[in-house]
Amino acid sequence: MKIDFTSCALLEIDVQNDFCPRGALAVEEGDEVTEPLNRLAAFFSRKGGRVIATQDWHSIGHISFASSHPNKKYGDIIDTPLVKEQVLWPDHCMQGTKGAEFHEKLDLTHIHLIIRKGFKPELDSYSAFFENDRKTSTGLDAYLKGLSLKSVFLGGIATDYCVFYSAMDAVQLGYKTFVLRDAVRGVGLPTGSIDKAFHSMKEAGVSIIDSVEVDKASGDGG
């Protein structure tokens, strides 16, 4: 595999305190995505690529919080005015809170752009490209196309939600799309959702690779 990094972007998806151990919506080993992402962020920056981080940025009382709906709990699914089958989550990544901050192990020095999503009280957002109504753009596609970037590499949290939806949208928008197997971690809700996400991404044309394959792809040892 040979890569022209000047036409590529690394997408670091939601590496935030609330998704890491001891967070409000902790994903097992969530903080372990930081090592490969930090290494690749420095690599991409040095090679002329772009590094973009996304950040869940919810309001108090957000529609995706189970606490916003009487008699509902984490994991329940409801229909909202804008979205069918909205999963309900614990209160997490609320604007301006410690839980919404990027994890302290994530190196921010190489990031060119931060996309904040899910900030509308009535609308959740999994994908880095679209809110969950599947109509409202985050602006990421226009940013990438404006720079003539043609390939995206994704890591972060969570494999079966925000990484999955971002990767699927990237393919549909025409990007050559890679998910970094060792730089993602999943929620696992419902049971089997992580394996299902990997299978669906492969079926859609997403390449599942390890981060070391990107290091090797420079042709000069990284």
C-alpha positions as CSV (number, residue, x, y, z in Angstrom):
1,M,0.0,0.0,0.0
2,K,1.4,3.4,-1.1
3,I,-0.2,6.5,0.2
4,D,0.0,10.2,-0.9
5,F,-0.5,11.7,2.5
6,T,-1.0,15.2,1.1
7,S,-4.4,14.0,-0.1
8,C,-5.3,12.3,3.2
9,A,-6.9,13.2,6.6
10,L,-6.8,11.5,9.9
11,L,-10.1,11.7,11.8
12,E,-9.8,11.3,15.5
13,I,-13.4,10.6,16.7
14,D,-14.6,11.7,20.1
15,V,-11.5,10.8,22.3
16,Q,-13.1,12.5,25.3
17,N,-13.0,11.9,29.0
18,D,-16.6,10.7,29.3
19,F,-15.9,7.9,26.8
20,C,-12.8,6.8,28.6
21,P,-12.4,4.8,31.8
22,R,-14.1,6.5,34.8
23,G,-16.2,8.6,32.4
24,A,-19.9,9.0,32.3
25,L,-20.2,6.7,29.3
26,A,-17.0,4.8,29.7
27,V,-15.8,2.5,26.9
28,E,-13.5,-0.2,28.0
29,E,-9.9,0.7,27.1
30,G,-11.1,3.9,25.5
31,D,-8.0,5.8,26.4
32,E,-5.8,3.2,24.7
33,V,-6.7,4.7,21.3
34,T,-4.5,7.7,22.1
35,E,-1.1,6.0,21.5
36,P,-1.6,5.0,17.9
37,L,-3.6,8.2,17.2
38,N,-0.8,10.4,18.6
39,R,1.8,8.6,16.6
40,L,-0.2,8.9,13.4
41,A,-1.2,12.5,14.0
42,A,2.5,13.5,14.1
43,F,3.1,11.4,11.1
44,F,0.3,12.9,9.0
45,S,1.3,16.4,9.9
46,R,4.9,15.8,8.9
47,K,3.8,14.2,5.6
48,G,1.5,17.1,4.7
49,G,-1.8,15.5,5.6
50,R,-4.6,16.9,7.8
51,V,-5.7,15.9,11.3
52,I,-9.3,16.5,12.4
53,A,-10.7,15.8,15.8
54,T,-14.4,15.5,16.6
55,Q,-16.0,16.3,19.9
56,D,-19.4,15.5,21.3
57,W,-20.8,18.8,22.6
58,H,-24.2,18.2,24.2
59,S,-26.4,20.7,26.0
60,I,-27.9,20.1,29.4
61,G,-31.1,18.1,29.0
62,H,-30.1,16.8,25.6
63,I,-32.7,14.7,23.8
64,S,-30.3,11.7,23.7
65,F,-30.0,11.6,27.5
66,A,-32.2,9.0,29.3
67,S,-32.6,11.5,32.1
68,S,-34.5,13.8,29.7
69,H,-37.3,11.3,29.4
70,P,-39.5,10.1,32.3
71,N,-39.3,6.4,33.0
72,K,-36.6,5.8,30.4
73,K,-33.1,4.3,31.1
74,Y,-29.8,3.9,29.4
75,G,-30.1,1.7,26.4
76,D,-33.8,2.3,25.7
77,I,-34.7,3.4,22.2
78,I,-37.3,6.1,21.4
79,D,-38.5,8.0,18.4
80,T,-38.0,11.8,18.5
81,P,-39.5,14.5,16.3
82,L,-36.4,14.5,14.1
83,V,-35.0,11.0,14.4
84,K,-36.4,7.5,14.6
85,E,-34.8,4.9,16.9
86,Q,-32.7,7.3,19.0
87,V,-30.7,5.3,21.6
88,L,-30.8,6.9,25.1
89,W,-27.5,7.4,26.9
90,P,-26.3,8.6,30.3
91,D,-25.7,12.3,30.5
92,H,-22.3,12.8,28.9
93,C,-20.0,15.3,27.1
94,M,-22.0,18.3,28.2
95,Q,-20.7,21.6,26.9
96,G,-17.9,23.1,29.0
97,T,-17.6,20.2,31.4
98,K,-14.5,18.1,32.2
99,G,-16.2,15.1,30.6
100,A,-16.5,16.8,27.3
101,E,-12.8,17.7,27.2
102,F,-10.4,15.6,25.1
103,H,-8.6,13.0,27.1
104,E,-5.3,14.2,28.6
105,K,-3.3,11.5,26.8
106,L,-4.5,12.8,23.4
107,D,-1.8,15.1,21.8
108,L,-3.6,18.1,20.4
109,T,-0.6,19.8,18.9
110,H,-1.1,18.4,15.4
111,I,-4.8,18.9,15.0
112,H,-5.8,21.3,12.3
113,L,-9.6,21.4,12.9
114,I,-12.0,20.5,15.7
115,I,-15.6,19.6,14.7
116,R,-18.1,19.9,17.5
117,K,-21.3,17.9,17.0
118,G,-24.5,17.1,18.8
119,F,-24.8,20.6,20.2
120,K,-28.4,21.1,19.2
121,P,-30.6,20.1,22.1
122,E,-33.2,18.3,19.9
123,L,-30.7,16.4,17.7
124,D,-27.9,13.9,18.3
125,S,-25.0,13.4,16.1
126,Y,-22.9,10.2,15.6
127,S,-21.2,10.9,12.3
128,A,-18.4,13.4,11.8
129,F,-20.2,14.4,8.6
130,F,-23.9,14.6,9.4
131,E,-26.2,15.1,12.4
132,N,-28.6,12.1,13.1
133,D,-31.3,13.6,10.9
134,R,-29.0,12.6,8.1
135,K,-29.6,16.1,6.5
136,T,-27.7,18.6,8.7
137,S,-24.0,18.8,7.7
138,T,-21.2,19.3,10.2
139,G,-19.2,21.1,7.5
140,L,-16.5,18.4,7.4
141,D,-17.2,17.2,3.9
142,A,-16.9,20.8,2.5
143,Y,-13.6,21.2,4.4
144,L,-12.1,18.0,3.1
145,K,-13.2,18.6,-0.5
146,G,-12.0,22.2,-0.3
147,L,-8.5,20.9,0.3
148,S,-8.9,18.2,-2.4
149,L,-8.5,15.4,0.2
150,K,-9.5,12.1,-1.1
151,S,-8.8,9.5,1.7
152,V,-9.7,9.4,5.3
153,F,-8.3,7.3,8.1
154,L,-10.5,6.9,11.2
155,G,-9.7,6.1,14.8
156,G,-11.4,6.8,18.2
157,I,-14.6,6.1,20.0
158,A,-16.8,4.2,19.5
159,T,-16.3,1.6,16.9
160,D,-20.0,0.7,16.7
161,Y,-21.4,4.2,16.8
162,C,-19.5,7.4,15.9
163,V,-16.6,5.7,14.1
164,F,-19.1,3.4,12.3
165,Y,-21.4,6.2,11.1
166,S,-18.5,8.4,10.2
167,A,-16.9,5.7,8.1
168,M,-20.1,4.7,6.4
169,D,-20.8,8.4,5.5
170,A,-17.2,8.8,4.2
171,V,-17.6,6.0,1.8
172,Q,-20.9,7.3,0.5
173,L,-19.4,10.7,0.0
174,G,-16.7,9.2,-2.2
175,Y,-13.7,9.0,0.1
176,K,-11.3,6.1,0.2
177,T,-11.9,5.1,3.8
178,F,-9.8,3.2,6.3
179,V,-10.6,2.3,9.9
180,L,-7.6,1.7,12.2
181,R,-8.4,-1.5,14.0
182,D,-5.9,-0.9,16.9
183,A,-7.0,2.8,17.3
184,V,-10.8,2.2,17.9
185,R,-12.8,0.8,20.9
186,G,-16.5,0.0,21.0
187,V,-19.5,0.3,23.3
188,G,-20.9,-3.1,22.6
189,L,-24.6,-2.1,22.9
190,P,-26.5,-4.1,22.0
191,T,-24.4,-7.3,22.3
192,G,-22.6,-8.1,19.1
193,S,-22.7,-4.5,17.8
194,I,-18.9,-4.2,17.4
195,D,-18.6,-7.3,15.2
196,K,-21.6,-6.2,13.3
197,A,-20.1,-2.7,12.7
198,F,-16.9,-4.2,11.4
199,H,-18.8,-6.5,9.1
200,S,-21.0,-3.7,7.8
201,M,-18.1,-1.4,7.2
202,K,-16.2,-4.1,5.2
203,E,-19.3,-4.8,3.1
204,A,-19.6,-1.1,2.3
205,G,-16.0,-0.9,1.1
206,V,-14.2,0.4,4.2
207,S,-10.7,-1.0,4.6
208,I,-9.9,-2.3,8.1
209,I,-6.2,-2.0,8.8
210,D,-3.7,-1.6,11.7
211,S,-1.9,1.6,12.3
212,V,1.5,0.1,11.6
213,E,0.4,-0.4,7.9
214,V,0.1,3.4,7.6
215,D,3.6,3.8,9.0
216,K,4.9,1.4,6.4
217,A,3.0,3.1,3.6
218,S,5.2,6.1,3.5
219,G,7.9,4.1,1.7
220,D,10.6,5.7,3.8
221,G,10.1,3.9,7.2
222,G,7.8,6.7,8.5
